[in-house]
């Protein structure tokens, strides 16, 4: 397949609130080196896909206020390849904007869409998998997602059940989706895990530009209808005004809820390259490999931890001694101006940090 027709869309506009206080409104997690790899998530993602598609075919979609952060971290990104969203409206509007932009450039575009905050263990296998998926969508008008064998009943992910069940997953080849359930509750996620027939939706999608356009216009007309006239507006002097008007009335909805749960063209590719969506402190805890005998993990050089289990300790100053006693499944996050001590369960943390929206905490957001 000619890779000149292949494009990568990196979605990098999220606010990263679930990684507060390390992730802030002014510099969310995609612009940070959360995993201590030496590179930010965005930089890693850009370099990863530069091995798959021509660099000039990489598109970054981000919030308007993050323009300078993107250009700072990706100086080689062409200006025309940076799409700026006036408002954060989730992944469906983001993908609609990118799709119409690429259709304007190349009606035969084949696209891989990816978040900017994933960790990939086996980069070589990842590249081979994406190339294989590109070859598949070239011959089939499907909406492909990558599926990961789940390790816990996580309610932050979508779950995909494919025709053929877990025996078919062993063949590592694309399968038609039987059911697609976005972010089930804890009990249902546990049922999915116990059957062995479900995969996590990795949030990395591949499709032809015209295929996703057809499915979005069929299932999300309330979004795509706002882009009417895109043929003349995108790429012109009025693009910014046109996009601002479209986003103003656009609903906040993910591509998962808006299209993948409804379409009959959904397919899943079971993958084995080692994947982590580092989207929450709990997911970072699960990602960090070195844990003591009580299941505690930290990034500091020295710590004094007693009668504590299953906890996460992260400090911006790694030379600081962190002393903890008597906690179970907690997170201790220490930055220059904020100290957080809270149960690391995602739901509890999300409820807790909602208070940061209060006016008196504005300087810490």
N, C-alpha and C positions, 0 to 999 in steps of 0.2 A: 504494500500500500504506500502511496506517495505521502510522506509525512508533511509535505508543504501544505496540504489541506487540513492538517491537524493543529488544533489550538488548545491552549490551556487557559481556563478562567480561574483565577485565584480569588476567592472571596475573603476579603480582609477588612471588613467594615464593622465587625462586632465591637461592643464596648467592654467585653471581658469582665463583667461585674462579679461573676462567681469566683474570680481570682483576686478580688480585693482583699487586702490593701496593697498587694504588690502591683496588681493591675489597676490603673487609674484612668479616669475619663480622658486625660490628656495623653496618656501612653498605655493603651490596653495591651493585653498579653501577647497578641500576635507580633508586637514590636519589641518583645522582651525575650531574653534567654532564660526562660523559666526552668528548663531541664539541664542547665549548666553544660550545654554542648559547645559553647564558644560562639554560637551564631543564634540570631533571633529565629523564631518560628517562621516569619515571613521570608527571611533570607534562605533558610533551609528548604522551604517549599519551592522557592524560585529556582534554586540550584538543582533540586531534584527533578523538576520537570524540564529544565534546560537539557537534560540528558535524553529527553523523549521527543520533544517538539522543537522546531527552530525557535531560538530565543526571541526573535521578532514576532513570534506567534503567541507569546505569553501576555495575557490580559490580566490586570489587577483591578478589581472593583472594591472601592473603599469609600468611607464617608469623606465628605468634602474637607472636614477639619483635620483629616489625617494625611492630606496630600503631601505635606512637607516631610512627614515621617517615612512615607513610601519612597519618595525621591531620595531621601537621605540614605535609606538602606538598600535601595535598588537604583543606583545612579545610571545603570545601563538601560533601564526601562525606557522605551520610547514614549514620548508625551502622549501620542495618540492611543497608547495601550493602557493608559490610566483613566479608568471611568470613575467619575465622582458622583456619589449619591448625596442628594441634599438632606435626606432623612434616612434613618435606619428603619427599614420596613420588612426585615427578615429576608429569607433566601429567594422566595418566588419573584418579587420585583427585581431583585439583583440579577437573577438568571434571565428574566425577561429583557432587561436592559442590555446585558451582555449578548444575548442571542440575537436581538435585532441589530446590534452593532456589528456582529460578525456576519450576519446575513447581508448587510450592506456591503461589506468588504468581499465576502466570498460565499455565494449561495450554496457551494458544495462543502462548507466547513464541517469538520468532524470535531467534537468538543469533549474534553475532559474537564469537569468542574470539581474543584477541591477547596475545602476550607484551608486556612493558613496556619492551623495549630495542631497538626498531627505529627506524631513521632513514628517513624518507620524503622524497624530493626534491620531487615535485610534489603538494602537499597537495590542490589542487583536483581533480586527476585521481584521487587516492586516494579522496576523498569520493564522486565520481561512480561509481567502480568498486564501492565497498562498497554504495552505494545500488542499483546495478544487480544486484549479487549477492543482496542482500536480496529484490529483486523476483523473482529466479529461484527462490530456495528457497521463496518463498511459494506457488509453483505446482508445485514438485517436491520430493518427499521424498528429498533427496540430502544427502550430506555433502560440502560444498564446501571446497576449499582453494585458496589463491591460488598461482599458479605464476610463477616469475621465470626469464627466460632466463639460464642460467649463464654465467659468464665465466672460470671456472677449475675444475679437478677437486677441489673442496673436499669433504673427508670429514666435515665438521661438519653437512651438510645432508642432508635426504631428497631423493630424485629421483623425479619423476613423469613417466611416459610416457602420453600421452593418445591415444585413438583418432584417427587422422588425421595424426599426426606434426607435423613443424614447419610444413608448409604450412597446417594447420588453426590453428596458433597465431597466424598473421597476422590472422585474423578477430577476435581478441580477444572471444571468446564462450565460454561454458562448454562443456566437453568431458568425455565420460566417460573415466575413468582406465582405462588398459590395464594398467599395472604401477605399483606404488608400492614403492620400495626405500628404507628408512631407513638413512642413514649408511653407504654402501658403503665398501670399502677404496679406496686410491688408484688401483689398476689398474682396478677396475671403474668408478670415477668418471670416469677418463680415457676409457674406452670409451663411457660415456654421453655425455660431451661431444663426442666425435668423430662420433657418429651425428647429432647435431643434433636428436634427437627427444625429448630430456628437458628438463624444467624443474626448478628448485629448488623444493622445498616451502617456501613462505614462513612456514609456521607460523601463519598467520591463517586461521581456519576459520569457516564460516557454516553453520547448520543450524537446523531446528526443534528445540525442546527435546524433543519426543516422539520425533523421529527418532533423535537421538543416544542417547536413553535406550534405545530398542529395540536399536540396534546395540551399545551397551555391554553391555546385559544378555545379548545373544546371544554376543558374542565375549569379554567380560571378566566372566563371572559371579563369578570369584574376587574381583573388586573390588566390583561392584554388590551382590553378596550380603551384603556387610558393611554396606550401607546399608538393609537390610530394616527396615521400620518408620519410614522417613523421613517418611511422611505425617503422623505424629503428633509426631515428635521435632523436626523442623526448624521453627523459628519459636516453639518453646516454651521453657520454663525449663530443659529438659534437653538442649537442642541441643548445648551445649559438651561435656557428658559423653558424649552419643551420638556426636559426631564424633570425640572422643578415642578412644573404644573402637573405632570403625570404622578409624581410621588406624593404631592400634596393630598390627593384624593385616594391614594392607593391604600388598600387594607394591609395589615401586618399579618403575613402568612408565610409558612415555609413551603418549599417545593414538595416536601414529604406529605404534608396534610393536603395541599392543594392539588397535587397531580399523582404522586406515586401510590397513594392509597386508592385512587379511583381508576387509573388507567389499566387497560388490558394489554399494554405493551411492556409491562415491567418484567425485567429479567435480573437475575443476580449471578455474580461470578464469585464462588467461594475462593477465598484467598488465604495464603499461609505465610505471608512475608513478615509477620510480626507488626501489629498495629496498635497504637494507643491514641485515643482522642484525649489530649491533656486539656480538658475543659473545666475541671473543678479541682479543688484541693484534694478531694477524695480520690479522684483519678490520678493525681500526681502521687499520692501515697501508694496506690496500687502499682504505679509505674516504677517507683524507686526500688531498685533490686536489693539493696543492702538493709536488712532489718535485724535487730537484735533478737535474742531468744524470746522476748515478750512481744515481738511484732512492732517495735518502735523504729522509726527511721528519721534521720535529720540530715541537714546539709552543713552543720557546723563542725569545726575541727575537734572540739571537746564539748561533752555534755555530761550532766549528772542527772540520770533518770532512774528513779526508784519507785517501786510499787505502781508502775504505770505500764499499760499495755495498749497495743494497736494505735499508737498516736504518732502524729507528724509534727516535726519541729523544723521550721524554716526561718532563717535570719538573714537579713541583707548584709550584716557584718558577720562573716563566717568565723572570725576569731573570737567572737563573744561567747562566753560560757553561758549555756542555758541550763538551768537547774529545774527539774520537774519532779513532783512526787504526788502519787495518789490519783492519777487520772486514767480514764479508760476511754479509748476511741475519741481522743481530743485532737485538736490542731492548735499549735502555738505558732503564730506568724508574727515575726518581729521586724519592723522596718524602721527607718529613721524617725518617723513621726507617728506611727501607729503600732500598737501591740494588740493582737487579737488572741483571745483564749476562748475556744468554742468547740462544742461537739463537731466532729468533722463530717457528720452525715449531711449530705447535700441539701436536703429539704430544710433541716434546722438552720443551717448556715444561711440559706437564701432568705428565710423568714427573718433571721437576725439582722442581716445587713440591709434589709429594706428600710430600716430606721435611718440609714445614712442619707436618705433623701430629705431628711429634715433640714431646714435652713441653717441651723447652727453647726451642721457638719459639712457645709459646702466646701470648705478649704481642704477637706480630706477625701473628697470624691475623686 
